[in-house]
Amino acid sequence: MSLQRVLAGLVLLGGAVPAWAQAQAAAPSPASGWQSCAQQTQDATARLACYDRWVQEQGQPAEAGATTPAAVPAEPGSKTSASPRPPECRSGPQSALSRYWELEDGSDCGRFNIRGYRPISLSYIHSDTVNRAPSSPAAGHSAGSETPYLINEGRIQLSVRTKVGQGFLPVSNFGGRDSLWFGYTQQSYWQLFSGSISRPFRTTDHEPEIMYIVPTPADLPGGWRLRYSGASFNHQSNGQSLPLSRSWNRAILMAGMEKGERFTVTARLWNRIPDGDEIDDNPDIDKLIGRGEVTGGWLVNKDNTLLLTLRHSMSSPANGSWRFEWLQTLGEANRNGSPSGLRMHVQLFNGYGDSLVDYNRGRTVFSIGLSLVDW
């Protein structure tokens, strides 16, 4: 199935989960303003009063002779090529998920600006097995011979997104706004240590998607708060011809909640959309990779984040996967007080589908490398 054919049909709306690593909390700084309020962690009443004073100060007129440029938001549907990015949109006092999906006016970074999506990363990986002869139940989709790949290789992930529209629904009564996004992720496995076969890229996955996000704030038991819900259309393909062609399309429902700044849970539930081709590249993919996933994130402190992602087939036998991740901040804080976007990234994966060509091959993968998030 050609990628061009599927991309031509990208007309549905969508969402994606979450990348908790993108939604790191802003680190306190000694500067004045709301950052100084965030440092008052011992006395909640004093902290709230500090925020109130800061908000009142924003409405004070400038000193005589001083001029302050007014921020004029673009009207929904306007044809400007890009919107200005407020300096505090990535480091303001809003919640982590609000900053990530720009759910409120104060976290809005404008349209048609390139943001990070999933981590941009470069990793060394070691696995217990490697797929030297990929196969599929579909006729003509199995390699005729083995390629001497090694279990040690490199992995490169590129991932970006942009907001293409917002304000479609009247949800601004609580300061929120819905938004439409386009994202693209590319993940490549590079046989960096296989000099005898010229160090090829073993496989590369391409994943464009359209996401529609709606702020849906609601209090939940245990101090949790629902932040957003959404839907998406997702296409994933390895861009190969037969016999290695693999691809599928999904319609996804998703939601995210958080507890303070330290805990986040995001969930996605999907249904495979039939390809419409006479031959399905991977007819049993949803039974193996799964039909949904839940990701939990714990901000241990300003420099360390733990993530756990569970995927499940929701059928018997119970297939799917789990992935545990640790991200540690490297480098100094930015001028606006937010943490550095550079992370050391350690990950352990077990199950099906760490790459599309391995959708029906269970394996365990350990990886360590560098990731760029929150930019």
C-alpha positions in Angstrom: 0.0 0.0 0.0 1.4 3.4 -1.0 2.0 6.1 1.6 0.8 8.7 -1.0 -2.6 7.0 -1.2 -3.1 7.1 2.5 -1.8 10.7 3.0 -4.3 11.8 0.3 -7.1 10.6 2.6 -5.9 12.4 5.8 -9.2 14.2 6.5 -10.1 12.9 9.9 -9.3 14.6 13.1 -6.9 13.2 15.7 -4.8 13.2 18.8 -1.9 11.5 20.3 -0.7 10.8 23.5 1.2 12.1 25.3 4.4 12.7 25.7 4.8 13.4 29.2 8.5 14.2 28.7 7.4 17.2 26.7 5.3 18.5 29.6 8.0 19.0 32.2 7.2 21.5 35.0 8.9 24.8 34.9 11.8 25.1 37.3 11.8 27.9 39.8 14.2 30.7 39.3 15.4 33.5 41.6 13.9 36.0 39.2 10.9 38.1 40.2 7.4 37.5 38.9 5.4 34.3 39.1 8.7 32.2 39.3 9.3 33.7 42.8 5.8 32.7 43.8 6.4 29.1 42.7 9.4 28.9 45.1 7.0 29.4 48.1 6.2 25.7 48.5 6.0 25.7 52.3 3.0 28.0 52.7 0.1 27.4 50.2 -1.7 30.6 51.4 1.3 32.8 50.9 2.0 31.2 47.5 -1.6 32.0 46.3 -1.4 35.5 47.6 1.9 36.0 45.7 0.2 34.8 42.5 -2.7 37.2 43.1 -0.3 40.1 43.5 1.5 39.1 40.3 -1.7 39.0 38.3 -2.7 42.4 39.6 0.7 43.8 38.6 0.1 42.7 35.1 -2.8 45.0 34.8 -1.0 48.1 36.1 -0.3 50.8 33.5 3.3 51.3 32.4 5.4 54.1 33.7 5.2 57.4 31.9 7.1 57.4 28.6 7.2 53.6 28.5 5.5 51.7 25.8 4.5 48.1 25.9 3.6 46.1 22.7 0.1 44.8 22.9 -0.4 41.1 22.1 -3.2 40.9 19.6 -4.4 37.3 19.1 -5.2 36.3 15.6 -8.8 35.6 14.7 -9.7 32.0 14.2 -9.4 31.1 10.6 -7.1 34.0 9.7 -4.5 33.3 7.0 -1.4 34.6 8.8 1.5 32.3 8.1 2.6 32.2 11.8 1.5 33.5 15.1 3.8 35.3 17.6 5.0 33.1 20.5 4.5 34.6 23.9 7.7 34.3 25.9 5.9 32.6 28.8 3.8 30.1 26.8 6.2 27.2 27.5 7.1 28.2 31.1 4.0 29.9 32.6 2.2 28.8 35.7 -0.3 26.7 33.8 -0.3 22.9 34.4 2.0 20.6 32.5 -0.7 19.2 30.1 -2.1 22.7 29.5 1.4 23.9 28.4 1.9 20.8 26.3 -1.5 21.0 24.4 -1.8 24.8 24.9 -5.3 24.4 26.4 -5.5 27.9 27.9 -4.9 31.4 26.6 -1.8 31.8 28.9 -0.2 28.7 27.4 -1.0 29.5 23.7 2.2 29.7 21.6 0.4 30.6 18.4 -0.2 28.7 15.2 2.2 27.3 12.6 5.2 27.2 14.9 7.2 24.0 15.0 7.1 22.3 18.4 8.5 19.1 19.8 6.1 16.1 19.9 7.6 12.9 21.0 11.3 13.1 22.1 13.9 13.7 19.4 16.4 11.1 20.3 19.6 9.3 19.4 20.1 6.0 21.3 22.2 2.9 21.4 20.1 -0.2 21.8 20.7 -3.8 22.7 18.0 -6.5 22.2 17.6 -10.2 22.9 16.8 -10.9 19.3 16.7 -9.1 15.9 14.4 -9.7 12.9 16.7 -11.0 10.2 13.9 -12.3 8.0 10.6 -10.4 8.6 7.4 -12.2 7.9 3.7 -11.7 7.7 0.7 -14.0 7.3 -0.2 -12.1 4.1 0.8 -13.8 0.9 4.1 -12.5 -0.5 5.0 -10.5 2.6 7.8 -12.7 4.0 11.5 -12.2 3.3 13.0 -15.1 1.2 16.4 -15.0 3.0 18.0 -13.7 6.1 20.1 -10.6 6.4 23.0 -10.9 9.1 21.8 -8.0 11.3 23.3 -7.6 14.8 21.4 -7.3 18.0 23.3 -4.1 18.8 22.3 -1.1 16.7 21.4 2.6 16.9 18.0 4.2 16.9 17.1 7.7 15.7 13.8 9.3 16.3 12.6 12.7 14.9 9.2 14.0 15.9 7.6 17.5 15.4 4.1 19.0 15.4 2.4 22.3 14.6 -0.9 23.8 15.5 -2.8 24.5 12.4 -6.0 25.9 13.8 -7.9 26.7 17.1 -11.1 28.2 18.5 -13.5 26.0 16.5 -15.9 25.5 19.5 -17.2 27.9 22.1 -15.2 26.5 25.0 -13.6 29.7 26.1 -15.9 30.3 29.1 -13.2 28.8 31.3 -10.2 30.3 29.4 -9.7 27.3 27.3 -9.6 26.7 23.5 -9.8 23.7 21.3 -7.1 23.1 18.7 -6.2 21.2 15.5 -2.7 19.8 15.1 -0.5 18.0 12.6 2.3 15.8 13.7 5.0 13.7 12.1 7.3 11.1 13.7 10.1 9.1 12.1 11.9 6.3 13.8 14.9 4.5 12.2 16.9 1.5 13.4 20.5 1.8 12.2 22.8 -1.2 12.0 25.7 1.0 13.0 28.0 -1.8 14.0 27.4 -4.1 11.0 30.4 -3.0 8.9 30.3 -6.2 6.9 27.0 -5.2 5.3 27.8 -1.5 5.0 25.9 -0.4 8.1 22.4 -0.1 6.6 19.2 1.3 8.2 17.4 -1.9 9.1 13.9 -0.3 9.1 12.4 3.2 9.2 8.8 4.0 10.3 6.9 7.0 9.2 3.9 8.2 11.3 1.9 11.3 10.2 -1.2 12.2 12.1 -3.9 14.8 12.5 -5.1 15.5 16.1 -8.0 17.5 17.5 -7.8 18.5 21.2 -10.6 19.8 23.4 -9.9 21.1 26.9 -12.3 19.3 29.2 -11.5 20.3 32.8 -13.2 18.2 35.4 -12.4 17.3 39.0 -11.8 13.6 39.6 -11.5 11.5 42.8 -8.2 11.5 44.7 -7.2 15.0 43.7 -6.9 14.2 40.0 -8.2 16.5 37.3 -9.2 15.7 33.8 -7.5 18.2 31.4 -8.3 17.3 27.8 -9.9 14.8 25.4 -9.5 14.4 21.7 -9.5 12.3 18.6 -7.0 11.6 15.8 -6.3 9.9 12.5 -3.0 8.1 12.5 -1.1 6.4 9.6 2.0 4.4 10.2 4.1 2.8 7.4 7.6 1.7 6.8 7.6 2.9 3.2 8.9 -0.5 1.8 7.8 -2.5 -1.2 6.9 -6.2 -1.0 7.8 -8.4 0.7 8.6 -6.0 3.6 5.7 -3.5 3.2 4.0 -2.9 6.5 1.3 -0.2 7.2 -1.9 0.5 9.0 -4.4 3.3 9.8 -6.1 4.0 13.1 -8.9 6.2 14.5 -7.9 7.1 18.0 -9.8 8.5 21.0 -7.7 10.0 23.8 -7.7 11.8 27.1 -5.3 13.1 29.8 -5.5 13.8 33.5 -3.0 15.0 36.1 -2.5 15.4 39.8 -0.7 18.6 40.6 2.6 19.0 38.7 4.0 15.6 39.5 1.6 13.0 38.2 0.1 12.6 34.7 -1.9 9.8 33.1 -2.8 9.8 29.4 -4.8 7.2 27.6 -5.5 6.3 23.9 -8.0 3.8 22.6 -7.9 3.0 18.8 -9.7 1.1 16.1 -8.0 0.0 13.0 -9.4 1.5 9.7 -9.5 -1.1 6.9 -6.9 -0.3 4.2 -9.3 -1.0 1.3 -6.5 -2.9 -0.6 -6.9 -6.4 -1.8 -4.0 -7.5 0.3 -3.5 -6.5 4.0 0.2 -6.1 4.8 -0.3 -7.2 8.4 -3.7 -8.6 9.0 -3.2 -9.5 12.7 -1.4 -6.3 13.8 -4.0 -5.0 16.3 -4.1 -8.4 18.0 -0.4 -8.2 18.7 0.6 -4.5 19.1 -2.7 -3.8 20.9 -5.8 -1.7 20.7 -5.0 0.8 23.4 -2.4 2.2 25.7 -2.0 4.0 29.0 1.0 6.1 30.0 1.7 7.2 33.5 4.3 9.9 34.3 5.9 10.8 37.6 8.0 13.9 38.0 10.2 12.7 40.8 11.9 16.1 41.0 12.8 18.9 38.6 15.6 16.8 37.0 14.1 13.3 36.9 11.0 11.8 35.3 9.8 8.2 35.2 7.3 6.9 32.6 5.5 3.6 32.2 3.5 2.8 29.1 1.2 -0.3 28.9 -0.3 -1.5 25.6 -2.9 -4.3 25.5 -4.7 -6.2 22.8 -8.0 -6.3 24.8 -8.5 -9.9 23.6 -7.2 -13.4 24.4 -4.4 -14.2 24.2 -3.3 -10.9 25.9 -0.6 -9.5 23.8 0.8 -5.9 23.7 3.9 -4.5 25.4 5.3 -2.4 28.3 7.9 0.3 28.2 9.6 1.8 31.2 11.6 5.1 30.8 13.8 7.3 32.9 14.7 10.9 31.7 17.2 13.0 33.5 17.7 16.7 32.7 21.2 17.7 31.4 22.4 21.3 31.2 21.4 24.6 32.8 17.9 26.2 32.9 16.9 28.5 30.1 16.7 32.3 30.6 12.9 32.1 31.2 13.5 29.7 34.1 12.3 26.5 32.4 14.6 23.4 32.5 17.0 22.5 29.7 15.4 20.5 27.0 18.3 18.0 26.9 17.7 14.7 28.6 19.6 11.5 29.2 17.1 8.8 28.2 17.1 5.2 29.5 14.4 2.8 28.3 13.4 -0.8 28.7 10.8 -2.3 26.3 9.2 -5.8 26.2 6.6 -7.0 23.8 5.4 -6.5 20.2 5.8 -3.5 17.9 8.8 -1.4 19.0 9.1 -1.1 15.2 6.5 -1.8 12.5 8.4 -4.6 10.8 8.6 -6.3 14.3 4.8 -6.0 14.9 4.6 -9.8 15.1 7.9 -10.5 16.8 8.1 -10.1 20.6 11.4 -8.9 21.9 13.1 -7.2 24.8 15.1 -4.0 24.0 17.3 -1.9 26.3 18.3 1.6 25.0 20.3 4.5 26.4 20.9 7.9 24.7 20.1 11.6 24.5 16.7 13.1 23.9 15.5 16.7 23.2 12.2 17.5 24.7 10.1 20.6 25.7 11.3 23.0 23.0 
